[in-house]
Amino acid sequence: MPAHDVLIIGAGLAGQRAALAAAEAGATVAVMSKVHPVRSHSNAAAGGINAALNPEDSWESHAFDTVKGSDYLGDQDAIEIMCREAPGEVLWLEHRGVTFHRSPEGKLGTRAFGGASAARTYYVADITGQALLHVLYEQLMKVHAQVERYEEWFVTALVQDDEGDCCGAVARNIRDGSMELFSAKAVIQASGGAGQCFKPTTNALICTGDGIAQSFRIGAPLMDMEMIQYHPTTLAGNGILITEGARGEGAHLYNAAGERFMERYAPNKMELASRDVVSRSEQTEINEGRGFPDGTVALDITKVPRKRTLEALREIVNIGRDFAGVDITREPIHIKPGCHYIMGGVKTDVWGATDIPGLYAAGEVACVSVHGGNRLGANSLLDTLIFGRRSGEHAAQRAAGMGMPQAPEAELADERRAIARIIGRESGGRRISEIKDELGEMMNEKCAVFRTQEGLTEAQSTIVRLKEEASVAAIDDRGTVFNQDVLGAIELGYMLDVGECIVMGALERKESRGAQFRLDFPERNDDDWLKHITLSVNGGDVPTISYSPVTMTQWEPQERTY
Ligand SMILES: Cc1cc2nc3c(=O)[nH]c(=O)nc-3n(C[C@H](O)[C@H](O)[C@H](O)COP(=O)(O)OP(=O)(O)OC[C@H]3O[C@@H](n4cnc5c(N)ncnc54)[C@H](O)[C@@H]3O)c2cc1C
């Protein structure tokens, strides 16, 4: 049985950063990913990473912007840590080889991003995630003696010892279908977000909430699950992202009447208000009949000098041409709000530790919570790196003080049987892809920018039905080599669990805060709802709801205007 001090599930930015930190702290590490590491979803990140690095900026200003952006639901101790450590992390990346954009004076150059009171987003054109991911992967090569990579391995379940500590995982080698039980002194979930619960989404097909569901199933509480970010600028139909960097560089939003409508909603920050505010403004324009017939508004990037667009936004020039037939340097492109990011996730402390001893979480899978009700653009890459590193360090420290646990063999047999049952299902019911599409389209209708009790209740009962249908849905591929069919069935189970928790949280929170806007409770209500909603399973099937206080350090809640 393979055994490692620290087993990391996920090789995006959070996972790779955790691996480097754990290895540097002396641990033996395994990094496992269901795709090749550099194909992890972090690769898609475009606009950049925040840090208050300029002498005229300050970590306090970054932290306040983040607290305000979170609509005061973010935990301020965690936000302080993230913003204090950001400059060091960006410099660390630069010293490891990330070719950040430089100003004409040769200094690290910044671009403006939404909700920020200073231009503090560091970037590599509009391929920042790719640049970071490749540099981290190179760094992992250097520590290959300590870090074993399991590329194209799919974790199906976390395992626990008799005391309930997490002591490993069961995984399937996608290439040949073999199953293996891994023992570990600490396990770090770095398995990313869950955007595929919605259709369309900006997220890749691999973002199916695996780690959120796996952690939840063994009893780790989830927090702030109702907080789903709709990004203001996505292409209608396919959900492809047009980076916020476009507005950061000076692009404007217009309705069909040619009005720069953000003047009505956020007269100070305009297009660079926080994402929840801009998405709600766009959706209001569309719902009230001031959008285009295709249910969109227009993003005009021609306001940015063409030379600058071709230099700093070249990927979205390609996206506009290839996916919308639009030359964004010469004409506006139609966009709408689209599902982008999950602020909630597996509840952790500021070292990434969950409530289950031995289990850590970092990156989009986790809820520390630094984003609260609404994440500021370019704060996610920062979150992955800061808390990826911290969880790697802490997990290595835990590992140093204990012997290797023996993961129970029975778990491997259980997982083998579960997969055999999926493969052995008789055909006849609905297809996995149909159920997934219905889930995504339904979530996009009932659990989007605007929500109501009625819509959410319908969503809840739809998910109950979809769960039943999924439990008997047959697959076509009964083989062992790259059987994505069987993995798709497992992922659907994760998405249904995650979807159920998102809807439960949204139903429970009877107020409007950040990304959660309830038409039936349109005001923020600090008296009753300035608290986190936590969901957990304690042996039963139905999640139980509890609350935890928001950690405040120095910023009292204020009215939020931009
Ligand atoms: C289009 C787009 C652009 C973005 N741009 C920005 C930006 O400019 N700035 C910013 O701050 N944020 C941005 N974000 C958000 C940011 O990119 C993500 O939140 C972040 O990259 C998530 O990183 P991660 O390491 O947590 O997860 P990921 O990069 O998603 O990695 C998850 C890893 O887990 C593995 N995995 C998952 N399930 C399993 C399983 N069952 N078994 C084994 N392995 C598994 C995957 O293979 C992968 O390696 C953007 C997001 C999108 C969608």
The ligand as an ORCA input file, in Angstrom:
! r2SCAN-3c Opt
* xyz 0 1
  C     -12.044     31.378    -16.545
  C     -11.563     31.718    -15.163
  C     -10.672     32.763    -14.967
  C     -10.228     33.075    -13.679
  N      -9.358     34.111    -13.515
  C      -8.912     34.397    -12.275
  C      -7.981     35.453    -12.068
  O      -7.536     36.116    -12.996
  N      -7.573     35.699    -10.805
  C      -8.021     34.983     -9.730
  O      -7.615     35.259     -8.605
  N      -8.881     33.961     -9.910
  C      -9.332     33.651    -11.142
  N     -10.210     32.617    -11.311
  C     -10.479     31.711    -10.180
  C      -9.284     30.793     -9.980
  O      -8.724     30.453    -11.220
  C      -9.651     29.484     -9.265
  O     -10.455     29.744     -8.158
  C      -8.382     28.774     -8.795
  O      -7.468     28.642     -9.866
  C      -8.696     27.413     -8.197
  O      -7.476     26.762     -7.934
  P      -7.419     25.406     -7.103
  O      -5.988     25.051     -6.977
  O      -8.218     25.553     -5.868
  O      -8.197     24.349     -7.996
  P      -7.959     23.845     -9.503
  O      -6.960     24.625    -10.234
  O      -9.326     23.729    -10.088
  O      -7.357     22.416     -9.305
  C      -8.126     21.342     -8.831
  C      -7.269     20.087     -8.901
  O      -7.962     19.017     -8.268
  C      -7.901     17.869     -9.082
  N      -9.064     17.030     -8.756
  C     -10.358     17.397     -8.634
  N     -11.119     16.331     -8.283
  C     -10.278     15.275     -8.189
  C     -10.445     13.900     -7.889
  N     -11.649     13.372     -7.621
  N      -9.372     13.105     -7.892
  C      -8.137     13.593     -8.177
  N      -7.914     14.888     -8.485
  C      -8.973     15.715     -8.480
  C      -7.889     18.417    -10.494
  O      -7.377     17.489    -11.396
  C      -6.965     19.623    -10.315
  O      -5.622     19.217    -10.363
  C     -10.685     32.324    -12.583
  C     -11.579     31.275    -12.780
  C     -12.037     30.994    -14.049
  C     -13.061     29.925    -14.218
*
